Amino acid sequence: MDRAIREQQTSDGWDLMVEDVLAAPPTRSGSSFEELLEMLHPHGINAHSSPRPDESFRWHADIAIGAEIDVVRADLSAGWDWRYSYENSAGELAISLLNAGQAEMLIAGKSIQRTPSEIAIVPLPTMQAQRVEAVDGRYSSVTLTLHTGAVTKVLSATFGSTALEDLNLTPIVDLSTGIGQTLLQLVRTSTTGLYDGILVRSPKASALLSEAAIQLILENVPHRLTGRLSRHPLDAPPRYIRRAVEYMRANPHLPLTISDIAATVGVSSRLLQLGFRKIHGTTPVAYLRQIRLEAIHDELSRPENMLPVSEVALKWGFTHMGRFAAVYRSAFGLYPSDTVRRARGFLS
C-alpha cells in the first residue's frame, strides 16, 4: 500500500505540498543497537536483539510526545530480528502500522501475526512481547500510543469501571476496510500534529482527536462489551441536552471532550450523542465546533484584533487552515480574511 500523499492547503492557509509523515524517514539515526536502546528506554520500551546486529545495521527512529498521545517511528535496515516489550503502560492503548517487514505479537499468551496490510490495536498491559523482523533488509513501523488518562476517561464514560485490558479487543484490523482506513487517517493526523507542534499548541484539538480515536475503536472494533453499545434505545432527555449546550457555551475556551460534557450533565457519551442527533440533528462535536466558529468570528470581527487568522483558529482548536477556511465560509458566507478586512474597513 502506498501511504505517501500530497495535500495542498488553500485560501487562508499555506500553499504548500506536504509529505505524509507516516512515510517520511525518522529524524535520528545511528549504527549502534545500544544507542537505539538508550533512546527507547526512557519511554518505557525495553528491547533486545537475536542475533546481535552486524556491521551493516542502521537505524532511523524518533519519538514525539504530546499531552495525551505519543508517536514512535522506527526504520531498521538489517536482516535480523528483535523483541521488545513495554513497562509502566497500564491503561495505554497502541495503534501501530507497518510500512515494511513483519511482526509477531504475544498478547495474553496468544500469538498474533502482523503484516503491512493491517493495523494493530493493542492494550499495552496485555502486550507480553513483540518480535519484529526485517524483510528484504528493512523493518519500518509507526506506533501511536494513547495515554492512560484519555483512554480511561472515554472507557469510563462508555462502559463504567471496566479496565482496558479486560475488553479483549480484536488486535488486528485490515487496512482495506472502512474502519481500517479511518484509523489510518487518525494516526496520520495525530502524527502530523505532534511532529509539527500543532497538537502541543492546541490542547482543544488534541483532546478531541484522542477521544475520537478511542471512541472510534470502542464502537467499531469487536471486543467483549460490544453488545452493550446497542442497549441504549432511549435518547437523553431534553434537559440534559440543554445543560450540555449551556456548558459548551460557557466553556468553549476549555479543551472539552464529549466525555467531559457527558460526565458534567450526568449521562453516558453514547446517550449524549443520541440526544444531540434527536434534538439538534447533529453531533456534540459538530455543535461545539459551531460554538467555537462563532467565537472566532466574533474575535476576527473586532477592529482591535491584531492576531493572524491562523493564530486565532489554532487557539480555538482548528489545526488545518484549508478546512477551517472552508467551514468558516460555509457558516458565515465569507472567508476569515474577508472578516478581518471588513473589520478594518477594507471591505464593504
For each residue, the residues with C-beta under 8 A, 3 or more apart:
1: 116 117 175
2:
3: 20 22 23 97 99 184 188
4: 19 20 23
5: 20
6: 17 18 19
7: 17 18
8: 15 16 17 322
9: 13 14 15 16 18 320 321 322
10: 13 15 322 325 326
11: 321 322 325 326 335 337
12: 309 310 321 322 324 325 335 336 337
13: 9 10 310 320 321 322 324 325
14: 9 321
15: 8 9 10
16: 8 9
17: 6 7 8
18: 6 7 9 192
19: 4 6 23 24
20: 3 4 5 23 24 188
21: 24 188 191 192 195
22: 3 97 99 142 187 188 191
23: 3 4 19 20 99
24: 19 20 21
25: 60 75
26: 29 60 61 62 73 74 75
27: 60 62
28: 39 60 61 62
29: 26 58 59 60 61
30: 35 36 58 59
31: 57 58 59
32: 35 36
33: 36 37 49 52 53 57 59
34: 37 38
35: 30 32 38 39 59
36: 30 32 33 39 40 47 59 61
37: 33 34 40 41 47
38: 34 35 41
39: 28 35 36 42 61 63
40: 36 37 43 45 46 47 61 63 72 84
41: 37 38 44 45 46
42: 39
43: 40 63 65 70 72
44: 41 86 87 88 89
45: 40 41 72 84 85 86
46: 40 41 84 85 86 87
47: 36 37 40 82 83 84
48: 82 83 84
49: 33 52 53 80 81 82 83
50: 80 81 82 83
51: 80
52: 33 49 80
53: 33 49 57 78 80
54: 57 78 80
55:
56: 77 78
57: 31 33 53 54 76 77 78 80
58: 29 30 31 76 77 78
59: 29 30 31 33 35 36 74 75 76 77
60: 25 26 27 28 29 73 74 75 76
61: 26 28 29 36 39 40 72 73 74 75
62: 26 27 28 72 73
63: 39 40 43 70 71 72 73
64: 70 71 191 194 195
65: 43 70 194
66: 69 70 193 194 199 200 206
67: 147 199 200 203 206 207
68: 146 147 149 150 206 207 210
69: 66 144 145 146 147 150 190 194 199 206 209 210
70: 43 63 64 65 66 144 145 147 194
71: 63 64 142 143 144 145 190 191 194 195
72: 40 43 45 61 62 63 141 142 143 145
73: 26 60 61 62 63 141 142 191
74: 26 59 60 61 139 140 141 143
75: 25 26 59 60 61 99 100 138 139 140
76: 57 58 59 60 101 132 134 138 139 140
77: 56 57 58 59 134 137 138
78: 53 54 56 57 58 134 137
79: 134 137
80: 49 50 51 52 53 54 57 133 134
81: 49 50 131 132 133 134
82: 47 48 49 50 131 132
83: 47 48 49 50 129 130 131 132
84: 40 45 46 47 48 129 130 132
85: 45 46 127 128 129 130
86: 44 45 46 89 92 124 127
87: 44 46
88: 44
89: 44 86 92 124 125 127
90: 125 148
91: 125 147 148 149 151 152 163 164
92: 86 89 123 124 125 145 146 147 148 151 164
93: 121 122 123 124 145 146 151 164 214 217
94: 120 121 122 123 124 127 143 144 145 146
95: 119 120 121 143 144 145 146 183 186 187 213 217
96: 114 119 120 122 141 142 143 144
97: 3 22 116 119 120 141 142 143 184 187
98: 101 102 103 114 115 116 118 139 140 141
99: 3 22 23 75 116 140 141 142
100: 75 116 134 135 136 138 139 140
101: 76 98 116 132 133 134 135 138 139 140 141
102: 98 113 114 115 132 133 135 139
103: 98 113 114 120 130 131 132 133 141
104: 111 112 113 114 130 131 132
105: 111 112 114 120 122 127 129 130 171
106: 109 110 111 112 127 128 129 130 131
107: 110 112 122 126 127 128 171
108: 126 128
109: 106 128
110: 106 107
111: 104 105 106
112: 104 105 106 107 120 171 172
113: 102 103 104
114: 96 98 102 103 104 105 118 120 172
115: 98 102 118
116: 1 97 98 99 100 101
117: 1 174 175 176
118: 98 114 115 172 173 174 175 180
119: 95 96 97 172 173 175 180 183 184 187
120: 94 95 96 97 103 105 112 114 171 172 173
121: 93 94 95 169 170 171 172 173 183 217 221
122: 93 94 96 105 107 126 127 169 171
123: 92 93 94 126 127 164 165 167 169
124: 86 89 92 93 94 127 145
125: 89 90 91 92 164 165
126: 107 108 122 123 165
127: 85 86 89 94 105 106 107 122 123 124 130
128: 85 106 107 108 109
129: 83 84 85 105 106
130: 83 84 85 103 104 105 106 127
131: 81 82 83 103 104 106
132: 76 81 82 83 84 101 102 103 104 139 141
133: 80 81 101 102 103 139
134: 76 77 78 79 80 81 100 101 137 138 139
135: 100 101 102 138 139
136: 100
137: 77 78 79 134
138: 75 76 77 100 101 134 135
139: 74 75 76 98 100 101 102 132 133 134 135
140: 74 75 76 98 99 100 101
141: 72 73 74 96 97 98 99 101 103 132
142: 22 71 72 73 96 97 99 187 191
143: 71 72 74 94 95 96 97
144: 69 70 71 94 95 96 187 190 191 213
145: 69 70 71 72 92 93 94 95 124
146: 68 69 92 93 94 95 150 151 210 213 214
147: 67 68 69 70 91 92 150 151 210
148: 90 91 92 151 152
149: 68 91 152 153
150: 68 69 146 147 153 154 207 210 211 214
151: 91 92 93 146 147 148 154 155 164 214
152: 91 148 149 155 156 164
153: 149 150 156 157 211 257 259 260
154: 150 151 157 158 211 214 215 218 257 259 269
155: 151 152 158 159 162 164 214 218
156: 152 153 159 160 161 162 259
157: 153 154 258 259 262 263 268 269
158: 154 155 215 218 229 268 269 270
159: 155 156 162 218 225 228
160: 156
161: 156
162: 155 156 159 166 167 225
163: 91 166 167
164: 91 92 93 123 125 151 152 155 167
165: 123 125 126
166: 162 163 224
167: 123 162 163 164 223 224 225
168: 223 224
169: 121 122 123 217 221 222 223
170: 121 173 221 222 223
171: 105 107 112 120 121 122
172: 112 114 118 119 120 121
173: 118 119 120 121 170 177 179 180 183 221
174: 117 118 177 180
175: 1 117 118 119 180 181 184
176: 117 180 181
177: 173 174 180 181
178: 181 182
179: 173 182 183 216 220 221
180: 118 119 173 174 175 176 177 183 184
181: 175 176 177 178 184 185
182: 178 179 185 186 216 220
183: 95 119 121 173 179 180 186 187 213 216 217
184: 3 97 119 175 180 181 187 188
185: 181 182 188 189
186: 95 182 183 189 190 209 212 213 216
187: 22 95 97 119 142 144 183 184 190 191
188: 3 20 21 22 184 185 191 192
189: 185 186 192 193 209
190: 69 71 144 186 187 193 194 199 209 210 213
191: 21 22 64 71 73 142 144 187 188 194 195
192: 18 21 188 189 195 196 198
193: 66 189 190 196 198 199 205 206 209 319
194: 64 65 66 69 70 71 190 191 197 199 200
195: 21 64 71 191 192
196: 192 193
197: 194 200 201
198: 192 193 201 202 205 314 319
199: 66 67 69 190 193 194 202 205 206 209 319
200: 66 67 194 197 206
201: 197 198 314
202: 198 199 205 206 314 315 317 318 319
203: 67 206 207 255
204: 207 208 254 255 256 292 316 317
205: 193 198 199 202 208 209 314 317 318 319
206: 66 67 68 69 193 199 200 202 203 209 210 255
207: 67 68 150 203 204 210 211 255 256 257
208: 204 205 211 212 255 256 257 285 317
209: 69 186 189 190 193 199 205 206 212 213
210: 68 69 146 147 150 190 206 207 213 214
211: 150 153 154 207 208 214 215 257 258 259
212: 186 208 209 215 216 285
213: 95 144 146 183 186 190 209 210 216 217
214: 93 146 150 151 154 155 210 211 217 218
215: 154 158 211 212 218 219 258 269
216: 179 182 183 186 212 213 219 220
217: 93 95 121 169 183 213 214 220 221
218: 154 155 158 159 214 215 221 223 229
219: 215 216 229
220: 179 182 216 217
221: 121 169 170 173 179 217 218
222: 169 170 226
223: 167 168 169 170 218 226
224: 166 167 168
225: 159 162 167 228 229
226: 222 223 229
227: 230 231
228: 159 225 231
229: 158 218 219 225 226 232 270
230: 227
231: 227 228
232: 229 268 270 271 274
233:
234: 271
235: 271 274 275 277 278 279
236: 240 241 267 271 272 274 275
237: 240 241 275
238: 241 242 275 279
239: 242 243
240: 236 237 243 244 265 266 267 271 272 275
241: 236 237 238 244 245 272 275 276 279 280
242: 238 239 245 246
243: 239 240 246 247 264 265
244: 240 241 247 248 261 262 264 265 272 275 276 284
245: 241 242 248 249 287
246: 242 243 249 250
247: 243 244 250 251 261 264 265
248: 244 245 251 252 256 261 284 287 288 291
249: 245 246 252 291
250: 246 247
251: 247 248 254 256
252: 248 249 256 288 291 292 295 316
253: 295
254: 204 251 260
255: 203 204 206 207 208 317
256: 204 207 208 248 251 252 260 261 288
257: 153 154 207 208 211 260 261
258: 157 211 215 261 262 269 272 273 284 285
259: 153 154 156 157 211 262 263 269
260: 153 254 256 257 263 264
261: 244 247 248 256 257 258 264 265 272 284 288
262: 157 244 258 259 265 267 268 269 271 272
263: 157 259 260 266
264: 243 244 247 260 261
265: 240 243 244 247 261 262 272
266: 240 263
267: 236 240 262 271 272 275
268: 157 158 232 262 271 272
269: 154 157 158 215 258 259 262 272 273
270: 158 229 232 273 274
271: 232 234 235 236 240 262 267 268 274 275
272: 236 240 241 244 258 261 262 265 267 268 269 275 276 284
273: 258 269 270 276 277 283 284
274: 232 235 236 270 271 277 278
275: 235 236 237 238 240 241 244 267 271 272 278 279
276: 241 244 272 273 279 280 282 283 284 287
277: 235 273 274 280 281 282 283
278: 235 274 275
279: 235 238 241 275 276
280: 241 276 277 287
281: 277
282: 276 277 286 287
283: 273 276 277 286 287
284: 244 248 258 261 272 273 276 287 288
285: 208 212 258 288 289
286: 282 283 289 290
287: 245 248 276 280 282 283 284 290 291
288: 248 252 256 261 284 285 291 292
289: 285 286 292 293 317 327
290: 286 287 293 294 331
291: 248 249 252 287 288 294 295
292: 204 252 288 289 295 296 316 317 318
293: 289 290 296 297 316 327 328 331 332
294: 290 291 297 298
295: 252 253 291 292 298 299 316
296: 292 293 299 300 312 313 316 318 328 336
297: 293 294 300 301 328 331 332 339
298: 294 295 301 302
299: 295 296 302 305 307 312
300: 296 297 305 309 312 336 339 340 343
301: 297 298 305 339 342 343
302: 298 299 305 343
303: 343 344 345
304:
305: 299 300 301 302 312 340 343
306:
307: 299 311 312 315
308: 311 312
309: 12 300 312 313 321 336 337 340
310: 12 13 313 314 321
311: 307 308 314 315
312: 296 299 300 305 307 308 309 315 316 336
313: 296 309 310 316 318 321 324 336
314: 198 201 202 205 310 311 317 318 319
315: 202 307 311 312
316: 204 252 292 293 295 296 312 313
317: 202 204 205 208 255 289 292 314
318: 202 205 292 296 313 314 321 323 324
319: 193 198 199 202 205 314
320: 9 13 323 324
321: 9 11 12 13 14 309 310 313 318 324 325
322: 8 9 10 11 12 13 325 326
323: 318 320 326 327
324: 12 13 313 318 320 321 327 328 336
325: 10 11 12 13 321 322 328 329 335 336
326: 10 11 322 323 329 330
327: 289 293 323 324 330 331
328: 293 296 297 324 325 331 332 335 336
329: 325 326 332 333 334 335
330: 326 327
331: 290 293 297 327 328
332: 293 297 328 329 339
333: 329
334: 329 338 339 342
335: 11 12 325 328 329 338 339
336: 12 296 300 309 312 313 324 325 328 339 340
337: 11 12 309 340 341
338: 334 335 341 342 347
339: 297 300 301 332 334 335 336 342 343
340: 300 305 309 336 337 343 344
341: 337 338 344 346 347
342: 301 334 338 339 345 346 347 348
343: 300 301 302 303 305 339 340
344: 303 340 341
345: 303 342
346: 341 342
347: 338 341 342
348: 342
